[in-house]
């Protein structure tokens, strides 16, 4: 099976390639198309030793470049596409929306267009729970309406709608996954967990969004990236075409709770918290239901948050040579 993974040098994409080639032990050839922006420049792939793996090929290119995408499909004829390539940091989308529109929307269109002339067996569009927006009580199911509040989420929601339109209009075999907040090894140090962990390793305070009315009470659901990779593959094999599958972490915590877990690991108190303003359009709580995923027979292997989090913190302590060079790219 020839698989195209876009954004395979990023955090989730590189972990997914690792899963495909190291864990599944199937006859899979992986093509990794990655632009290698700031978030894909870490040595996320090199440690896998894939340069010596005949089942792996890296192509540097931008999915928003229609010529690059068309040429790749013509030459490689992938059978399955997993579209991880995306601009994903909300704060960056507030400052500059253009990159998000180009990669997340135009890039997805280019991939789908290529699938018209070079048919594939599956097209898995990787999305996020943020497309639903905030929810006060309960959890969103796949049938609930989208209610985005930032450019990143809006661009991902747009890509989903377009992908489903290609399914209905052109018969492209699209399936969509929406996952909760991922955490794990090789995550660029701008997201909450790796940012806080690396700051404390360097003896710096952690910048927690805070106000008197909302002292770090925003809720996020935490999903170990290994389980997300397993779930995405599971959906690609068991899921129905034209449908959406939530991938929750089933570990909802307030940001202050997660902050205290990290501080406790380093034996530090709350005086190590630097209170910063909430960003514009800061969603209060994300929560999605995973019943549809479980109905496909999926089960978690990395759900116990505390030991998983300790393992991740230890990894950042022991791999400072990986993340310190990236700090200049933030």
C-alpha positions in Angstrom: 0.0 0.0 0.0 1.4 3.4 -1.0 0.4 6.1 1.5 0.8 9.9 1.2 1.2 11.7 4.5 1.2 15.5 4.2 2.8 17.4 7.0 4.7 14.3 8.0 7.5 16.3 9.6 5.1 18.0 12.1 4.2 16.7 15.6 1.2 14.5 14.8 2.3 13.6 11.3 5.8 12.4 12.3 4.3 10.3 15.1 1.8 8.9 12.6 4.6 7.9 10.2 6.4 6.3 13.1 3.3 4.3 13.9 2.8 3.2 10.3 6.4 2.0 9.7 7.4 0.8 13.2 4.2 -0.4 14.9 1.9 -1.7 12.2 4.4 -3.9 10.5 2.4 -4.0 7.3 3.6 -3.7 3.8 3.3 0.1 3.6 5.3 2.6 1.5 5.1 6.1 3.0 5.6 9.3 1.0 6.0 12.4 3.3 5.2 15.7 1.7 6.1 18.5 4.0 6.8 22.2 3.5 9.0 22.2 6.7 7.8 25.4 8.2 9.1 26.4 11.6 7.0 23.6 13.3 8.4 21.0 10.9 12.1 21.8 11.2 12.8 19.8 14.3 14.4 16.4 13.9 11.0 14.7 14.2 11.8 12.2 11.5 15.6 11.7 11.6 15.5 9.7 14.8 13.4 7.1 13.1 16.3 6.2 10.7 13.9 6.3 7.8 16.5 7.5 5.4 17.6 3.9 5.2 14.1 2.6 5.0 13.1 1.6 1.5 9.5 2.1 2.5 9.9 5.8 3.1 10.4 8.8 0.8 10.5 12.5 1.8 9.5 15.2 -0.7 9.9 18.8 0.4 6.9 20.8 -1.0 3.9 22.9 -0.2 0.4 21.6 -0.6 -0.8 25.1 -1.4 1.4 24.8 -4.6 -0.9 23.1 -7.1 2.0 22.2 -9.4 3.8 20.4 -6.6 0.8 18.4 -5.6 -0.2 17.5 -9.2 3.4 16.4 -10.0 3.6 14.2 -6.9 0.3 12.4 -7.7 1.3 11.9 -11.3 4.6 10.4 -10.3 3.8 8.5 -7.1 0.1 7.5 -7.5 -0.7 7.2 -3.8 -3.5 4.9 -2.8 -4.4 6.5 0.5 -3.9 10.1 1.6 -3.7 11.4 5.2 -3.8 15.2 5.2 -2.1 16.4 8.4 -0.5 19.4 6.8 -1.8 22.5 8.5 -1.0 25.8 10.3 -2.4 25.0 13.7 -1.4 27.6 16.3 -4.4 29.8 17.2 -2.4 32.8 18.4 -0.5 32.9 15.1 -3.9 32.8 13.2 -5.0 35.9 15.1 -2.0 37.8 14.0 -1.8 36.5 10.4 -4.7 34.7 8.8 -3.2 34.3 5.3 -1.0 31.3 6.0 -3.9 29.5 7.5 -6.1 30.2 4.5 -3.4 29.1 2.0 -2.4 25.8 3.8 -5.5 24.7 5.5 -8.0 25.6 2.7 -6.2 26.0 -0.6 -3.9 23.2 0.2 -6.7 20.8 1.0 -8.4 21.8 -2.3 -5.3 21.0 -4.3 -5.0 17.6 -2.8 -8.7 16.8 -3.5 -8.3 18.1 -7.0 -5.4 15.7 -7.6 -7.6 12.9 -6.4 -10.1 13.5 -9.2 -7.5 12.7 -11.9 -5.5 10.2 -9.8 -8.2 8.3 -7.8 -7.4 7.1 -4.3 -9.0 4.5 -2.1 -9.2 6.7 1.0 -8.7 10.4 1.8 -8.5 11.1 5.5 -8.8 14.8 6.4 -7.3 15.4 9.8 -9.3 18.1 11.7 -9.8 19.3 15.3 -12.4 19.5 18.1 -12.0 23.3 17.9 -14.4 23.4 14.9 -17.3 23.0 17.3 -16.4 25.9 19.4 -17.0 26.1 23.1 -19.6 24.1 25.0 -20.7 24.8 28.6 -22.2 21.4 29.5 -22.2 18.0 27.8 -20.1 17.0 24.7 -20.5 17.6 21.0 -21.3 14.7 18.7 -20.5 14.5 15.0 -24.0 15.7 14.1 -23.7 19.0 16.0 -23.3 22.3 14.1 -19.9 24.0 13.8 -19.4 27.3 15.7 -15.8 28.5 15.2 -14.4 31.5 17.0 -10.9 31.9 15.6 -9.2 31.8 12.2 -7.5 28.5 12.8 -10.7 26.7 13.6 -12.5 28.4 10.8 -9.9 27.4 8.3 -10.1 23.7 9.4 -13.9 23.8 9.4 -13.8 25.2 5.8 -11.5 22.4 4.8 -13.9 19.9 6.2 -16.9 21.3 4.3 -14.9 21.4 1.1 -13.7 17.8 1.5 -17.3 16.6 2.1 -18.3 18.6 -1.0 -15.7 16.7 -3.1 -17.1 13.5 -1.7 -20.6 14.4 -2.7 -19.7 16.0 -6.1 -16.8 13.9 -7.3 -17.0 10.8 -5.2 -13.6 11.3 -3.5 -13.6 8.7 -0.7 -13.3 11.3 2.2 -13.4 10.5 5.9 -12.8 13.2 8.6 -11.3 12.9 12.1 -11.7 15.5 14.7 -9.3 15.1 17.6 -8.9 16.7 21.0 -5.7 18.4 22.2 -2.8 16.2 21.4 0.3 15.9 23.6 3.4 13.8 23.5 7.1 13.7 22.3 8.3 16.0 19.5 5.7 18.7 20.0 7.0 22.2 19.0 7.5 24.3 22.1 4.7 26.8 21.5 1.7 24.8 22.6 0.7 24.8 26.3 2.4 21.6 27.6 5.8 21.8 25.8 6.0 25.6 26.3 5.4 25.2 30.1 7.7 22.2 30.4 10.6 23.8 28.5 10.2 27.1 30.3 10.5 25.4 33.7 13.5 23.4 32.6 15.2 26.7 31.7 14.1 28.2 35.0 11.4 30.5 33.5 7.9 31.0 34.7 4.9 29.6 32.7 2.6 32.1 30.9 -0.9 31.1 31.9 -3.9 33.0 30.4 -5.6 34.6 33.5 -8.1 37.1 34.6 -9.9 37.8 37.9 -13.0 36.4 36.4 -11.3 33.4 34.8 -8.1 32.4 36.6 -7.0 29.6 34.2 -10.3 27.8 34.2 -10.5 27.1 30.5 -11.1 23.4 29.9 -9.3 21.2 27.3 -9.4 17.5 26.7 -6.0 15.8 26.5 -5.2 13.0 24.0 -1.9 11.1 23.9 -0.7 11.5 20.3 0.0 7.7 20.1 -3.7 7.0 20.7 -4.6 9.7 18.1 -2.4 8.0 15.5 -3.9 4.6 16.3 -7.5 6.0 16.1 -6.8 7.8 12.8 -5.5 4.5 11.3 -8.5 2.6 12.8 -10.9 5.1 11.2 -9.1 4.7 7.8 -9.7 1.0 7.9 -13.1 0.8 9.6 -14.8 4.1 9.1 -17.5 4.9 6.6 -16.9 7.2 3.6 -18.3 10.7 3.8 -18.5 10.5 7.6 -16.9 12.3 10.6 -15.3 10.7 13.7 -14.5 12.4 16.9 -11.3 11.3 18.7 -11.6 12.6 22.3 -8.9 12.1 24.9 -11.4 11.6 27.7 -9.1 13.6 30.0 -10.8 17.0 30.5 -8.8 19.3 32.7 -8.7 23.1 33.4 -5.6 24.8 32.3 -4.7 25.6 35.9 -5.1 21.9 36.8 -2.6 21.0 34.0 -0.3 23.8 35.0 -0.3 22.5 38.6 0.5 19.0 37.4 3.6 20.2 35.6 4.6 22.5 38.5 4.3 19.5 41.0 6.6 17.4 38.8 9.3 20.1 39.2 8.4 20.6 42.9 7.5 24.2 42.2 4.6 26.4 43.5 2.1 28.7 41.9 4.6 31.6 42.2 6.1 30.2 39.0 2.9 31.2 37.1 3.1 34.4 35.0 -0.4 35.7 34.5 -1.0 36.8 30.9 -4.1 38.2 29.2 -6.6 35.8 27.6 -6.3 35.8 23.8 -9.1 37.1 21.7 -12.0 34.7 21.2 -10.6 32.3 23.8 -13.0 29.3 23.8 -13.8 28.3 27.4 -14.4 24.5 27.0 -13.9 21.9 24.3 -15.6 18.5 24.7 -16.4 15.9 22.2 -18.1 12.5 22.4 -16.2 9.4 21.2 -19.2 7.0 21.1 -19.1 6.7 17.3 -15.4 5.9 17.4 -15.9 3.2 20.0 -18.7 1.7 17.9 -15.9 1.0 15.4 -14.2 -1.1 18.0 -11.5 1.4 19.0 -10.0 1.3 22.5 -7.3 3.4 24.1 -3.8 2.3 25.2 -2.4 5.6 26.6 -5.4 7.0 28.5 -3.9 7.3 32.0 -2.9 11.0 32.0 -0.6 11.3 35.0 2.0 8.6 34.0 1.8 9.6 30.4 2.4 13.3 31.3 5.4 12.4 33.5 6.9 10.4 30.6 6.5 13.3 28.2 8.1 15.8 30.8 11.0 13.4 31.3 11.5 13.2 27.5 11.8 17.0 27.2 14.3 16.9 30.1 16.4 14.3 28.3 16.1 15.7 24.8 17.1 19.4 25.2 19.2 19.1 22.1 16.0 18.6 20.1 13.9 21.5 21.3 16.5 24.3 22.3 17.5 25.0 18.7 13.8 25.4 17.9 13.3 28.3 20.4 14.7 30.8 17.9 12.0 29.8 15.4 9.0 30.5 17.7 
